[in-house]
């Protein structure tokens, strides 16, 4: 978040902090959230680079478009397994995932 936006929010009475602070996450919990966010962003970027719709990726995964949308939004209900399978379906390798 840029400093101008942060200052504007603070002037309006909002407290600005991290997801870790807000959720009271441990170091491991924060690392897991960051990993899922990074994997979700990578899936979205690879899907777009491959010119696939969410529906097309869902068909490859045997899933639904709404599930892919949740995956790309890093919804907490999305498993790491589905994130990994999605990357592999998009041509990712074990090295990409690591």
KEDONU-484524 format. One record per residue: residue number from 1; x, z, y of N, C-alpha, C, O, CB in turn. Coordinates in steps of 0.02 Angstrom, whole numbers, always signed. Glycine has a CB too. Example, Ala and Ser with C-alpha at 12.3 -4.5 7.8 and 13.67 -1.06 7.14 Angstrom:
residues 2
SITE   pos      nxx      nzz      nyy     caxx     cazz     cayy      cxx      czz      cyy      oxx      ozz      oyy     cbxx     cbzz     cbyy
SITE     1     +660     +390     -284     +615     +390     -225     +660     +390     -165     +712     +423     -166     +565     +452     -224
SITE     2     +642     +354     -112     +684     +357      -53     +645     +394       +2     +670     +402      +57     +704     +286      -30
***
This chain:
residues 98
SITE   pos      nxx      nzz      nyy     caxx     cazz     cayy      cxx      czz      cyy      oxx      ozz      oyy     cbxx     cbzz     cbyy
SITE     1      +43       +0      -58       +0       +0       +0      +46       +0      +61      +94      +37      +65      -49      +62       +0
SITE     2      +29      -42     +109      +71      -44     +169      +58      +17     +213       +6      +49     +208      +58     -109     +208
SITE     3     +107      +32     +255     +103      +94     +294      +45      +94     +345      +17     +146     +358     +169     +105     +331
SITE     4      +28      +36     +372      -27      +33     +420      -93      +52     +386     -133      +89     +414      -33      -38     +451
SITE     5     -104      +26     +326     -165      +42     +290     -166     +116     +271     -218     +148     +276     -171       -2     +226
SITE     6     -109     +142     +249     -105     +213     +231     -122     +257     +291     -161     +304     +285      -34     +229     +205
SITE     7      -93     +241     +349     -106     +281     +409     -180     +278     +429     -209     +328     +449      -63     +257     +467
SITE     8     -210     +219     +424     -280     +211     +441     -324     +254     +396     -370     +287     +420     -301     +137     +436
SITE     9     -310     +254     +331     -348     +294     +284     -339     +369     +298     -387     +407     +296     -327     +278     +212
SITE    10     -277     +389     +312     -264     +460     +326     -299     +482     +390     -325     +538     +393     -189     +472     +332
SITE    11     -300     +440     +441     -336     +456     +503     -410     +464     +491     -444     +503     +525     -323     +402     +556
SITE    12     -436     +427     +442     -508     +431     +426     -523     +491     +381     -581     +502     +362     -531     +366     +392
SITE    13     -472     +530     +365     -483     +590     +325     -470     +583     +251     -480     +630     +213     -552     +611     +333
SITE    14     -447     +525     +229     -432     +514     +159     -363     +541     +142     -317     +538     +183     -437     +440     +141
SITE    15     -356     +567      +82     -291     +588      +57     -264     +531      +14     -298     +506      -31     -295     +655      +16
SITE    16     -204     +510      +29     -174     +454       -7     -121     +482      -54      -76     +519      -32     -143     +401      +42
SITE    17     -126     +464     -117      -78     +487     -167      -74     +438     -224     -100     +382     -220      -97     +556     -193
SITE    18      -43     +458     -276      -34     +415     -334      -88     +430     -387     -122     +481     -385      +36     +424     -365
SITE    19      -96     +383     -433     -142     +394     -488     -120     +453     -530     -160     +491     -557     -147     +330     -533
SITE    20      -54     +461     -535      -27     +518     -573      -50     +584     -543      -72     +629     -579      +50     +514     -575
SITE    21      -46     +590     -477      -68     +651     -443     -143     +661     -451     -166     +716     -466      -49     +650     -369
SITE    22     -180     +608     -440     -253     +612     -443     -278     +633     -512     -324     +674     -518     -284     +545     -423
SITE    23     -248     +605     -563     -270     +618     -631     -233     +676     -664     -250     +697     -719     -262     +556     -673
SITE    24     -182     +702     -631     -143     +757     -660     -107     +736     -723     -107     +773     -772     -188     +815     -674
SITE    25      -76     +678     -722      -44     +651     -782      +26     +679     -792      +61     +695     -744      -40     +576     -778
SITE    26      +45     +686     -855     +113     +704     -872     +157     +642     -862     +132     +588     -848     +117     +731     -946
SITE    27     +222     +652     -871     +268     +595     -866     +249     +541     -918     +250     +482     -903     +341     +617     -877
SITE    28     +233     +564     -978     +215     +517    -1032     +149     +482    -1017     +143     +422    -1028     +211     +553    -1099
SITE    29     +101     +519     -992      +37     +489     -975      +43     +438     -919      +13     +384     -922      -12     +543     -954
SITE    30      +83     +454     -869      +94     +407     -814     +130     +344     -839     +113     +289     -818     +135     +440     -758
SITE    31     +178     +353     -884     +214     +295     -911     +167     +250     -951     +172     +189     -947     +272     +318     -956
SITE    32     +121     +281     -989      +73     +242    -1028      +26     +202     -982      +12     +144     -995      +32     +288    -1074
SITE    33       +3     +233     -929      -41     +198     -881       -3     +140     -850      -30      +85     -845      -66     +247     -826
SITE    34      +59     +150     -830      +99      +96     -800     +110      +40     -850     +108      -19     -831     +166     +123     -776
SITE    35     +122      +57     -914     +132       +6     -965      +68      -36     -974      +72      -97     -977     +151      +39    -1032
SITE    36      +11       -3     -978      -52      -40     -987      -66      -84     -926      -90     -140     -934     -110       +9     -998
SITE    37      -51      -59     -866      -61     -100     -806      -16     -162     -807      -38     -217     -791      -47      -59     -743
SITE    38      +46     -153     -827      +93     -209     -830      +72     -260     -883      +73     -320     -870     +164     -184     -844
SITE    39      +52     -236     -941      +29     -281     -994      -33     -319     -974      -39     -379     -986      +16     -242    -1060
SITE    40      -80     -285     -942     -142     -318     -919     -127     -373     -868     -155     -427     -872     -189     -266     -888
SITE    41      -83     -358     -822      -64     -408     -771      -29     -467     -804      -40     -524     -784      -19     -376     -718
SITE    42      +12     -454     -854      +47     -508     -889       -3     -552     -927       +4     -613     -927      +99     -479     -937
SITE    43      -52     -522     -960     -103     -561     -994     -139     -607     -945     -146     -666     -958     -154     -515    -1031
SITE    44     -161     -579     -889     -197     -619     -839     -153     -677     -814     -177     -734     -809     -218     -575     -779
SITE    45      -90     -662     -799      -45     -714     -772      -33     -768     -825      -34     -827     -808      +22     -682     -750
SITE    46      -21     -749     -887      -10     -799     -940      -72     -840     -954      -68     -900     -965      +13     -764    -1004
SITE    47     -130     -808     -953     -193     -845     -964     -202     -897     -910     -219     -955     -925     -254     -796     -966
SITE    48     -191     -878     -848     -198     -926     -793     -146     -981     -797     -161    -1040     -786     -192     -889     -725
SITE    49      -84     -962     -814      -31    -1012     -820      -47    -1063     -875      -28    -1121     -869      +37     -978     -834
SITE    50      -81    -1041     -927     -101    -1085     -982     -168    -1120     -968     -193    -1156    -1011     -107    -1045    -1047
SITE    51     -195    -1111     -908     -258    -1143     -887     -315    -1128     -935     -354    -1172     -953     -248    -1219     -882
SITE    52     -319    -1064     -956     -373    -1043    -1000     -423     -999     -961     -403     -961     -917     -345    -1004    -1061
SITE    53     -485    -1005     -979     -536     -960     -951     -534     -896     -992     -505     -893    -1046     -607     -993     -953
SITE    54     -566     -845     -966     -573     -783    -1005     -611     -796    -1069     -595     -767    -1121     -608     -729     -963
SITE    55     -661     -839    -1066     -700     -856    -1126     -657     -890    -1179     -663     -876    -1238     -759     -901    -1108
SITE    56     -612     -935    -1157     -568     -970    -1205     -521     -920    -1238     -509     -925    -1298     -529    -1026    -1169
SITE    57     -493     -874    -1200     -450     -823    -1229     -490     -779    -1277     -465     -762    -1331     -416     -780    -1174
SITE    58     -550     -762    -1258     -593     -720    -1301     -604     -754    -1368     -602     -722    -1420     -660     -706    -1266
SITE    59     -616     -820    -1368     -626     -857    -1430     -563     -852    -1474     -568     -844    -1535     -644     -931    -1416
SITE    60     -504     -859    -1443     -442     -853    -1481     -434     -785    -1514     -406     -778    -1568     -382     -867    -1436
SITE    61     -460     -734    -1480     -453     -665    -1504     -510     -643    -1549     -507     -590    -1580     -448     -618    -1445
SITE    62     -563     -684    -1552     -623     -663    -1589     -658     -606    -1553     -684     -560    -1584     -604     -641    -1661
SITE    63     -658     -611    -1487     -686     -558    -1445     -735     -589    -1396     -758     -645    -1406     -630     -519    -1408
SITE    64     -751     -553    -1343     -799     -577    -1293     -765     -585    -1225     -712     -554    -1212     -859     -530    -1288
SITE    65     -795     -625    -1182     -768     -634    -1114     -767     -568    -1077     -720     -555    -1040     -810     -686    -1076
SITE    66     -819     -528    -1085     -821     -464    -1050     -764     -418    -1072     -738     -379    -1032     -888     -430    -1060
SITE    67     -745     -422    -1136     -690     -381    -1161     -624     -405    -1130     -582     -364    -1112     -686     -385    -1238
SITE    68     -615     -470    -1123     -555     -497    -1090     -554     -476    -1017     -500     -459     -991     -553     -575    -1096
SITE    69     -611     -476     -984     -613     -453     -914     -592     -381     -910     -554     -362     -865     -684     -462     -885
SITE    70     -615     -339     -956     -595     -269     -957     -520     -263     -971     -485     -222     -941     -635     -230    -1009
SITE    71     -495     -304    -1016     -424     -304    -1033     -383     -319     -970     -334     -285     -956     -409     -355    -1088
SITE    72     -403     -371     -933     -366     -391     -874     -372     -340     -817     -330     -338     -772     -389     -458     -850
SITE    73     -424     -299     -819     -433     -248     -768     -402     -181     -790     -409     -131     -755     -508     -238     -754
SITE    74     -368     -181     -846     -335     -122     -874     -385      -65     -885     -370       -7     -872     -279      -98     -827
SITE    75     -444      -83     -909     -494      -32     -924     -467      +16     -977     -436       -6    -1025     -561      -65     -948
SITE    76     -478      +80     -968     -451     +129    -1016     -477     +120    -1088     -446     +144    -1135     -468     +198     -994
SITE    77     -533      +86    -1096     -560      +76    -1164     -523      +22    -1203     -534      +15    -1263     -634      +58    -1160
SITE    78     -479      -15    -1170     -443      -69    -1203     -381      -40    -1237     -341       -5    -1207     -422     -125    -1152
SITE    79     -374      -55    -1301     -318      -29    -1340     -254      -68    -1327     -255     -126    -1306     -335      -30    -1415
SITE    80     -198      -35    -1341     -133      -69    -1337     -131     -126    -1388     -101     -178    -1375      -75      -20    -1349
SITE    81     -163     -116    -1445     -166     -168    -1497     -196     -232    -1469     -169     -286    -1480     -207     -143    -1557
SITE    82     -252     -226    -1433     -284     -286    -1405     -240     -318    -1351     -237     -379    -1346     -353     -268    -1376
SITE    83     -207     -277    -1312     -160     -304    -1262     -104     -344    -1295      -88     -399    -1274     -131     -247    -1218
SITE    84      -75     -315    -1347      -22     -350    -1383      -47     -414    -1417      -14     -466    -1412       +9     -303    -1436
SITE    85     -105     -410    -1450     -132     -470    -1483     -147     -525    -1432     -137     -584    -1446     -197     -452    -1521
SITE    86     -169     -505    -1372     -184     -554    -1320     -121     -590    -1297     -120     -650    -1289     -218     -520    -1261
SITE    87      -68     -551    -1288       -5     -582    -1267      +22     -630    -1321      +47     -684    -1306      +47     -529    -1253
SITE    88      +15     -609    -1383      +38     -652    -1438       -4     -715    -1441      +22     -770    -1452      +36     -614    -1506
SITE    89      -70     -709    -1431     -115     -767    -1432      -99     -815    -1375     -114     -874    -1379     -189     -745    -1427
SITE    90      -68     -789    -1323      -49     -831    -1266      +23     -857    -1270      +50     -883    -1222      -59     -792    -1201
SITE    91      +53     -848    -1329     +120     -873    -1341     +176     -824    -1327     +235     -842    -1329     +131     -932    -1299
SITE    92     +159     -761    -1315     +209     -710    -1303     +246     -692    -1367     +219     -700    -1422     +177     -648    -1273
SITE    93     +306     -668    -1359     +347     -648    -1416     +356     -572    -1413     +336     -539    -1364     +416     -684    -1415
SITE    94     +385     -544    -1465     +400     -474    -1466     +446     -454    -1408     +439     -400    -1380     +433     -455    -1532
SITE    95     +491     -498    -1390     +536     -485    -1334     +497     -482    -1268     +512     -441    -1225     +591     -540    -1330
SITE    96     +447     -526    -1261     +406     -525    -1200     +369     -459    -1195     +363     -430    -1141     +355     -584    -1201
SITE    97     +344     -435    -1251     +305     -373    -1252     +350     -313    -1236     +330     -267    -1200     +271     -363    -1320
SITE    98     +411     -315    -1263     +458     -260    -1251     +478     -260    -1178     +518     -218    -1157     +521     -266    -1297
***
